[in-house]
Amino acid sequence: MRLLHTADWQIGMKAANLGAAAGRVRAARLETARDVVRLASERGAEMLILAGDTFEDNGVSRAIVEETASILTACACPVYVLPGNHDPLSTGSVWEHPVWESAGMVRVFREAVPVQAGPATLYPCPLRGRWSNEDPAAWISGAAAAGGLRIGIAHGTLQSPRGAPPDVERAHPIQPLDGLDYFALGHWHSTAIHDRAAYSGTPEPTRFGERESGNVLIVDLRPDAPPRIEAVRTARLEWVSIEGDLAAAARQLERIAEPGATLVDCRLTGFLSAGEQSLLSRVQRTLSGSFLHFRLDASALLPAPDDDAWFAQLPPGYLREAAARLRTAGGETATRALLELYGLLPR
């Protein structure tokens, strides 16, 4: 049996901090959702599982709910949708919209009960609140064993033997389960495979710093055999974080193939020689002229303390005399003081 596992579409994400790029980022989520549905057909999936957070929250507009339902209804195979912690089953939720009653082969899980789906039994764990320290999948262990394939579907934080760190202990902790052929998980946006359990990650990245996001999983299941899991790239936009010295950052920017579809967070560190000022200006022009969105932080970039060109730019008088004494003195304290002087120069 083949299934397509996805999660964390976050449709309706505002992306307000991205300025003029926000509209493009929002549109990309819907475009990628259509790509995922087409991919399910192209790869011969027998079901599509959406393991939570289809929507950014329960306050998204009716139009967005209807458009998303239309995308899912176009899928050639049955679609199973789990309410997550961003779109839980609560009063006034997106799942109360009447469009779901006529959404063809799309089924929204509303109860934690076994569901027969062809040769498989599904064990869905829909959420009813944003935060909880209770395991939403605990009921599966007590469910009657079924023949055929057994697939768990949950949204939360899979626990390691060490337990959850304090900052995620209320993020619906999930204990590992034996007896499942596959455990389709959502909540964390990075693709991660843990034996028979896996996070698909979000199919379209949502922020800087997400590791291995922008994928879905094609999963092949056979009785009494480990699942065969393939990550397939689906992201339309790339979110690139760059941190380091100016020259290395410039090289990395040059290697980006599609700057118009790339958002960049660039944080420069290290020392800047006077001769590199033109390179810094070129990087600024490249970012502002070619990329979809960028943030450039050069506040940690310091003038090189042993650069004669910086020294020559100091005006004659007490500043240059002080710099000369500091250069002669050497040592960490003198270097820091010298950098303070050079930091007064325009860059």
NORCORRA-V889881 format. One record per residue. RES is the residue in three letters. SS is DSSP state (alpha for helix, beta for strand, coil for the rest). PSI is psi in degrees with one decimal (* if undefined). OMEGA is omega in whole degrees, 0 to 359 (999 if undefined). Layout:
res/ss/psi/omega
RES/SS/PSI/OMEGA
RES/SS/PSI/OMEGA
//
This chain:
res/ss/psi/omega
MET/coil/136.7/179
ARG/beta/135.1/176
LEU/beta/157.3/172
LEU/beta/122.1/181
HIS/beta/124.0/176
THR/beta/170.0/181
ALA/beta/168.9/169
ASP/coil/51.2/175
TRP/coil/-31.6/178
GLN/coil/42.2/178
ILE/beta/134.4/183
GLY/coil/3.9/177
MET/coil/128.9/187
LYS/coil/-37.2/180
ALA/coil/36.9/186
ALA/alpha/-25.3/181
ASN/alpha/2.2/183
LEU/alpha/6.3/175
GLY/alpha/-128.8/185
ALA/alpha/-20.3/181
ALA/alpha/-9.2/186
ALA/alpha/-42.4/181
GLY/alpha/-41.3/179
ARG/alpha/-40.0/180
VAL/alpha/-42.1/179
ARG/alpha/-43.3/181
ALA/alpha/-35.6/181
ALA/alpha/-32.1/181
ARG/alpha/-40.9/179
LEU/alpha/-39.0/178
GLU/alpha/-41.9/179
THR/alpha/-36.7/177
ALA/alpha/-42.0/177
ARG/alpha/-39.7/178
ASP/alpha/-40.3/181
VAL/alpha/-43.2/180
VAL/alpha/-42.0/177
ARG/alpha/-39.1/180
LEU/alpha/-38.1/178
ALA/alpha/-40.6/179
SER/alpha/-46.1/183
GLU/alpha/-34.7/183
ARG/coil/6.1/175
GLY/coil/33.3/179
ALA/coil/140.3/178
GLU/coil/-12.0/172
MET/beta/153.0/174
LEU/beta/124.0/180
ILE/beta/124.6/178
LEU/beta/103.6/192
ALA/coil/52.4/170
GLY/coil/155.5/179
ASP/coil/46.4/171
THR/coil/-37.5/181
PHE/beta/154.6/178
GLU/coil/-37.4/177
ASP/coil/178.1/180
ASN/coil/4.4/179
GLY/coil/7.4/180
VAL/coil/158.2/186
SER/coil/157.3/177
ARG/alpha/-36.0/180
ALA/alpha/-39.9/179
ILE/alpha/-40.3/178
VAL/alpha/-44.9/181
GLU/alpha/-39.6/179
GLU/alpha/-40.3/179
THR/alpha/-42.6/178
ALA/alpha/-38.3/178
SER/alpha/-40.2/178
ILE/alpha/-46.2/182
LEU/alpha/-35.8/181
THR/alpha/-25.3/180
ALA/coil/-5.8/182
CYS/coil/140.8/183
ALA/coil/-14.6/181
CYS/coil/166.9/177
PRO/beta/143.4/180
VAL/beta/129.7/180
TYR/beta/122.4/189
VAL/beta/126.9/180
LEU/beta/125.4/171
PRO/coil/132.3/181
GLY/coil/-160.0/182
ASN/coil/-17.9/173
HIS/coil/-28.7/181
ASP/coil/57.6/185
PRO/coil/164.4/174
LEU/coil/91.2/180
SER/coil/170.4/180
THR/coil/129.0/180
GLY/coil/15.6/184
SER/coil/165.5/178
VAL/alpha/-22.2/183
TRP/alpha/-5.2/175
GLU/alpha/-7.9/179
HIS/coil/134.1/183
PRO/alpha/-14.6/181
VAL/alpha/-27.3/182
TRP/alpha/-17.6/179
GLU/alpha/-17.1/182
SER/alpha/32.5/186
ALA/coil/34.8/174
GLY/coil/-122.9/184
MET/coil/15.8/179
VAL/beta/124.3/179
ARG/beta/124.5/176
VAL/beta/123.4/179
PHE/beta/122.6/180
ARG/coil/-10.0/181
GLU/coil/150.0/176
ALA/coil/78.1/179
VAL/coil/151.8/178
PRO/beta/142.8/179
VAL/beta/125.0/178
GLN/beta/130.2/181
ALA/beta/87.7/183
GLY/coil/-127.4/182
PRO/coil/4.2/185
ALA/beta/153.4/168
THR/beta/125.3/180
LEU/beta/141.3/179
TYR/beta/85.5/185
PRO/beta/149.2/182
CYS/coil/70.7/182
PRO/coil/145.0/180
LEU/coil/149.6/181
ARG/coil/7.3/179
GLY/coil/163.6/183
ARG/coil/-42.8/184
TRP/coil/147.4/175
SER/beta/150.2/173
ASN/coil/14.8/177
GLU/coil/144.4/181
ASP/coil/112.9/181
PRO/coil/-15.8/183
ALA/coil/6.3/184
ALA/alpha/-30.5/183
TRP/alpha/-22.8/185
ILE/alpha/-37.3/181
SER/alpha/-31.4/181
GLY/alpha/-2.9/180
ALA/coil/147.6/179
ALA/coil/134.5/179
ALA/coil/136.7/180
ALA/coil/157.1/175
GLY/coil/167.7/179
GLY/coil/-162.6/183
LEU/beta/142.9/180
ARG/beta/120.4/186
ILE/beta/117.4/174
GLY/beta/147.9/179
ILE/beta/116.0/185
ALA/beta/164.8/182
HIS/beta/116.3/182
GLY/coil/-156.3/186
THR/beta/111.5/178
LEU/beta/127.3/185
GLN/coil/140.6/172
SER/coil/169.8/177
PRO/coil/-23.7/180
ARG/coil/-6.1/183
GLY/coil/175.2/183
ALA/coil/144.5/173
PRO/coil/159.2/186
PRO/alpha/-33.3/185
ASP/alpha/-7.5/178
VAL/alpha/12.5/186
GLU/coil/-18.4/177
ARG/coil/8.9/182
ALA/beta/50.3/177
HIS/coil/69.9/183
PRO/beta/135.9/182
ILE/beta/122.7/177
GLN/coil/141.3/175
PRO/coil/143.9/184
LEU/coil/136.3/171
ASP/coil/157.8/174
GLY/coil/-6.5/177
LEU/coil/141.6/174
ASP/coil/-29.5/177
TYR/beta/143.8/180
PHE/beta/103.8/182
ALA/beta/117.0/186
LEU/beta/150.9/172
GLY/beta/171.6/175
HIS/coil/-50.5/178
TRP/coil/135.6/192
HIS/coil/-1.7/178
SER/coil/137.4/176
THR/coil/129.2/181
ALA/beta/128.8/182
ILE/beta/124.0/181
HIS/beta/82.2/180
ASP/coil/-110.9/181
ARG/coil/-1.6/176
ALA/beta/144.7/182
ALA/beta/144.6/166
TYR/beta/125.9/176
SER/coil/-26.7/188
GLY/coil/170.0/178
THR/beta/141.4/180
PRO/coil/-14.1/178
GLU/coil/115.8/185
PRO/coil/150.2/183
THR/coil/-16.9/184
ARG/coil/167.7/174
PHE/coil/147.5/174
GLY/coil/-3.7/176
GLU/coil/125.5/179
ARG/coil/129.3/174
GLU/coil/37.9/173
SER/coil/171.5/180
GLY/coil/30.6/182
ASN/beta/163.1/162
VAL/beta/169.7/180
LEU/beta/128.8/169
ILE/beta/121.5/188
VAL/beta/124.6/175
ASP/beta/127.2/184
LEU/coil/138.1/172
ARG/coil/146.4/179
PRO/coil/138.8/175
ASP/coil/33.3/178
ALA/coil/147.8/177
PRO/coil/147.5/177
PRO/coil/146.8/172
ARG/beta/117.1/190
ILE/beta/127.3/179
GLU/beta/123.6/174
ALA/beta/130.1/181
VAL/beta/127.3/182
ARG/beta/130.3/181
THR/coil/-12.3/187
ALA/coil/135.4/173
ARG/coil/-31.9/180
LEU/coil/146.5/177
GLU/beta/137.9/177
TRP/beta/111.5/188
VAL/beta/125.1/175
SER/beta/129.2/180
ILE/beta/129.1/177
GLU/beta/127.5/179
GLY/beta/-163.3/183
ASP/coil/163.1/187
LEU/alpha/-47.4/183
ALA/alpha/-43.2/179
ALA/alpha/-40.1/179
ALA/alpha/-42.2/180
ALA/alpha/-41.4/179
ARG/alpha/-41.3/181
GLN/alpha/-39.7/178
LEU/alpha/-38.7/180
GLU/alpha/-26.0/183
ARG/coil/-7.4/181
ILE/coil/120.8/189
ALA/coil/-38.1/185
GLU/coil/77.3/182
PRO/alpha/-30.9/180
GLY/alpha/-14.1/178
ALA/alpha/25.2/185
THR/beta/134.6/173
LEU/beta/136.2/187
VAL/beta/133.8/170
ASP/beta/105.7/188
CYS/beta/119.6/180
ARG/beta/111.6/185
LEU/beta/139.7/178
THR/beta/172.5/177
GLY/beta/-160.7/185
PHE/beta/146.5/180
LEU/beta/121.0/174
SER/coil/158.9/180
ALA/alpha/-33.5/180
GLY/alpha/-14.2/180
GLU/alpha/1.5/181
GLN/alpha/-36.9/179
SER/alpha/-34.7/177
LEU/alpha/-41.0/178
LEU/alpha/-43.0/178
SER/alpha/-38.7/180
ARG/alpha/-40.8/177
VAL/alpha/-42.9/179
GLN/alpha/-42.7/179
ARG/alpha/-40.5/180
THR/alpha/-45.9/181
LEU/alpha/-45.0/184
SER/alpha/-25.5/185
GLY/alpha/-20.3/189
SER/alpha/-28.7/190
PHE/coil/151.8/180
LEU/coil/-41.4/180
HIS/beta/145.9/177
PHE/beta/154.1/167
ARG/beta/128.0/179
LEU/beta/120.0/178
ASP/beta/106.8/179
ALA/beta/15.3/185
SER/beta/-24.1/180
ALA/beta/3.4/179
LEU/beta/120.2/187
LEU/beta/146.2/175
PRO/beta/136.7/179
ALA/coil/123.1/187
PRO/coil/-24.6/183
ASP/coil/17.5/182
ASP/coil/114.3/180
ASP/alpha/-28.2/182
ALA/alpha/-36.6/175
TRP/alpha/-44.2/181
PHE/alpha/-39.6/183
ALA/alpha/-21.8/181
GLN/alpha/-12.5/178
LEU/coil/137.3/180
PRO/coil/145.1/177
PRO/coil/146.5/180
GLY/coil/-152.7/190
TYR/alpha/-31.5/180
LEU/alpha/-45.5/181
ARG/alpha/-38.1/179
GLU/alpha/-41.8/178
ALA/alpha/-41.8/179
ALA/alpha/-39.2/180
ALA/alpha/-43.7/179
ARG/alpha/-39.2/180
LEU/alpha/-37.8/179
ARG/alpha/-35.9/179
THR/alpha/-39.5/184
ALA/alpha/-42.8/182
GLY/coil/-174.6/180
GLY/alpha/164.3/185
GLU/alpha/-44.7/183
THR/alpha/-44.0/180
ALA/alpha/-38.3/179
THR/alpha/-43.5/179
ARG/alpha/-42.4/179
ALA/alpha/-38.6/180
LEU/alpha/-39.8/178
LEU/alpha/-34.9/176
GLU/alpha/-41.9/178
LEU/alpha/-46.5/181
TYR/alpha/-30.2/179
GLY/coil/-16.1/177
LEU/coil/-15.3/182
LEU/coil/144.6/177
PRO/coil/142.0/178
ARG/coil/*/999
//
